[in-house]
Amino acid sequence: MMKYTLIQVVFILLTTTTIVISEENNNENPIALLVNNDQPKVNITCLCTDDEECDQNSHTCRLTESYHTCYASWALEQSDGLVHYTAGCMHNEYLFTRLMCSLNKTDRYIICCSQRNECNDLDAYSKEIRQALLSPLSPNILASHQPPNSYSTLIIIIITSTLGVLVCIGVFIIIYIKQKGLINNRAAFHTKKFAYVDDNKKQNLFQRFLKCFYCRDRLSRINDGCIPSDQSLTGLLDELSTSTMGPALPLLMQRTLAREITLEEVVGAGRYGSVHRGKWREDHVAVKIFSANDERSWFREIEIYQTVCLRHENLLGYIAADNMDASTYTQLWLVTEYHENGSLYDYLMTHTITIPTLIKMMLSIASGLCHLHMPIDSTNGKVALAHRDLKTKNILVKKDLSCCIADLGLAVKEVRCKPKSRKDLLLANASDQEHVVIDIQANNRVGTIRYMAPEVLDGTLNDRNFESFKAADIYALGLVYWEILRRCQISSTENDAEKYQVPYEDVSQGNPNADQMRDIVCVKKHRPPISERWTTHPIVRPLVQLCEELWIEDPTCRLNSLNIKKQLKKQLELLENDLSYINIESQQQSTQNNGPWTA
């Protein structure tokens, strides 16, 4: 009883100190009044500038969740040296909203609030803020300060609280020691009446105690963001990742891990930025560094990777994300698993494959896409996703020559909103019991034109039906399968694989625009050519027929990813039963190829 009383006294002293200090800060520091310390509210209207996502015909936006927030941001652009002001709503997940609201750096100052309507309607031309951003070496005039008269009161409160806490801790230690002495005396008395059957059971109990103590200590270090010095990356992911989690690691541990990575060589580049091979302790990782003007793509890809139950062996494994200061600008890092074989595009350019490897690659891609497309209805269920940019450059080849799908920055989610309670479910109409929202993030990037489905090219895709996005992925999957088929060696005596080509290279070289591809795919109804050697082989012929069913013009007639996965599993079983293919060695023959253009 005395222990709980002491805890209450310590809690009251600390609470009183916090309240007094907060009142002093809020009364004396006008800048502190701009930051929201109230309980978050919903249905709050925020000021919205023209370059943000505003409500239609309005300069406002609305908060729909308790963790959403209004914001006002002053950013110093390196291109023109001017301070740009933006305001709007931040609709990201809770952890990243908190992260952004605390990101006041030398080139950006942000204020978040949600206590009242248009709480972010602040002075866009604030002289103090602009002076602080334009003169980063000068004293930060935005920092909170205390007037001279408040220091004496604050010092007295701190000294009194500290002495009170120390006295309480001392009393608690004395009581604890006395109680421990009594417990030891009782244990010595009862030991005479209690004996183990044998020494093994005693040892097992001791081992359980050590294991429990080890797990508790490890859990406390994980919550603090600490990573044991002897921990490998594979062991860390296996220990912390579960099927019900979105991210593999806690947020603090992600930031700790990212700051311990050493960048090595550049292994890829694109519109988003560059991909580096990095090293964390003894393990290699891939670090995708986004350019500063592609911040939305970085946020979107992190948000997709945070999806519950997303982790799958045929989806690129997400490890961490962080923003790193690089002297005059900020780098946006996305850390994932590293696969030394690179993309499927690069691998097919320099290697041929055998029939077993062909089916293994096709099945692994179908498995990853099936996991993306399929929702999981449960308490911690997974939403359905569509990739929207499936191609060989966004598929990686693993060490065992299976594949995993990467680059989820353009993915779209199908969010099913159900009634929150049973009462709401009974009152709702049958048509209102489940409301479907298609979550498409505004983004300047578009998919790859060569892989766009006919309905995307001619503008007939129904963007209110999520099945339309899944069908567009299936069309692109058929083109990817065709590329793999070309590099497959069918003959057991010679390498009869064709030279690598991107889809429609035979009718359109270079980088075609949307109008040219629309004329090829929608008007002329052209599809990739089928080789004669494929149609005469008993194992490959069904795979060719599968491709033709995937790129059919009518999206409603295309197979879904689950049926594709089942068909390929059946082909793999037939192949395993055919002993003539079991002992075929994998052909990884390098070929001389100038390499096609960027698709």
C-alpha positions, 0 to 999 in steps of 0.5 A: 500500500505504501508503494502505491502511495509513493508512486501517487506522490511522485506523479502529482509532483511531476504533473504539477511541475509540468502544468506550471512550466506549460502555463509559463511557456504559453503565457510568455511565448506567443509562438508556442500558442501556434502549436496544438496541444489540445486533444485532436478533433475531427471535422475541422476545416483547414486553410488550403493553398492552391498547390495542395489538395483542397475541397472542390471550388474552395480554399479549405480542406477537412480533417476526417480522422482524429490523427489528421492535422492542419498544417502551415509550412514555410520552406526555403527553396534552393532553386530560387532562394525564396521562402514558399508558404503552403497550408493544407491538411495532412492525411497521412498515418499517425506516426508519419504525421507526428514525424513531419510535424516535428521536422523543423530544419534549417530549410523548413518550418512547419506548424501543425494544429487541429483545435479549431477551424482554420487554425493554420490561417497564419501570417504567410509573410511572417517576418520572424519565420522568414528571417530565421529561414533566410539566416540559418546561422543567426540565433533562432528567433523562433525558439521558445524563451522565458522572461527574466522574471520567470526564472526564479519561480521555475528554479524553485519549482524544479529544486522542490520537485527534485528533492521531493522525488529523491526523498520518495525514492529513498523511502521506497528503496528502504521499504523494498529492502525490508520487504525483500528480507522478509520474503527471503526469510519465508522462502528459507522456511518453506524450502524445507517443505519443498523439493524438486523431483530431480535436478533437471526440473530445477534447471528447466525452471532456471532456464525459463526464468533466464529466458523471461528476463532476456525477453523483457530486457530485449523488449525494453531495448526495442521500445527505446529504438536500440538494436543489439550489437550482435544482431543480424538483419535477417534475425532482426526481421524474423524476430520482429516481423509478423503476418499481422504487422505492416512495418517489420520494425518499430519506427524508432528502430527504423531510424536507428537502423537507417542512420547506421547504413553506409552507402556503396555503389549506385545500382539503379536510377530512374525518374524518382531518384537513385538506388544504392547498395548499402551495408548495415553491419555485415548485411547488404541492403538496398537504399532508394533515395528519392529526389526532393520534388518527389516527396509525395511518392516517398510518402505514398510508398511508405504508406503502402508498405505500412499496410497490415499483412502486406509482407510476402516472400514475393513482394520486396521486403521493406525494412526502414524509412528516414529523411537524412540531412545532406548539407544543403538539402534533405534526402528521402531514404527507403530501405529494402532488402537487397537482391544482387541479381537486380531487376528481371529486365537486367537479368533477362538481358544477360541470361537465358533460362530453362523451363523449370526456371521459367515456370518458377519465375512466372509462378512467383510473380503471380503469387506476389500479384495475387497477394497484392490483389486479394483482400484479407477480411479479419480483425487485422485484415489486409486491403486489396491493392493494385500495382499500376506499374508492373513491368520487368524493371519493377520485378527483382530476381532473388538468389534462388531465381524466384522473383519479387515485385517492387516499386509500390509508389503508384499502387492504389488501395481498395478501402472497405468502410464498415459500420463501427458497431452492431447498432449501426449495422442494424440501422443501415440499409443493405446498400450502405452496410459496406462503403468502398473507397478507392484510395488513389494518391495524387502523383505526377508520375504515370505508369509505363506507356508500353505496359498500359492496358487498352482501356487505360490508353483509350481512357475507358477504364472505370476508375470507380471500380477497383476490379478495373485496376486489377485487370490492368495489372493482369494485362501488364503481367501477360507482357512480362510473361512474354518477355520471360518466354523469349529468353527460355531455352527449350531445346536440350541440345542448343541455346534456342532462346531469342534475343531480349526485347521489350513488348511491341519493339517489333512495331515501335522502337524508341520511346513511344508516346501514348497516342502511338501506343493507342494506335498500335494496341487499340486501333490495330489490335496488335499484340506481341508475336508468338514464336513457333517453337513455343507452340510445339512444346507440350510444357510451353504451349499452355503458357503461351495460351495463358499469355494470350488470355491475359492481354485480351482486349476486354478486361472482364474476360481476363483471368484473375491473379488467383486463377493464374497462380493455380494454373502455374502451380498445376504446370509446375506439378506436371513438370516435376512429374516429368523426370526428363526435366529434373536433371536439366541444369540451369542455363545462365549464359551471358549474351552480347547485347547492346541493350534496348532503350528504356521502356 
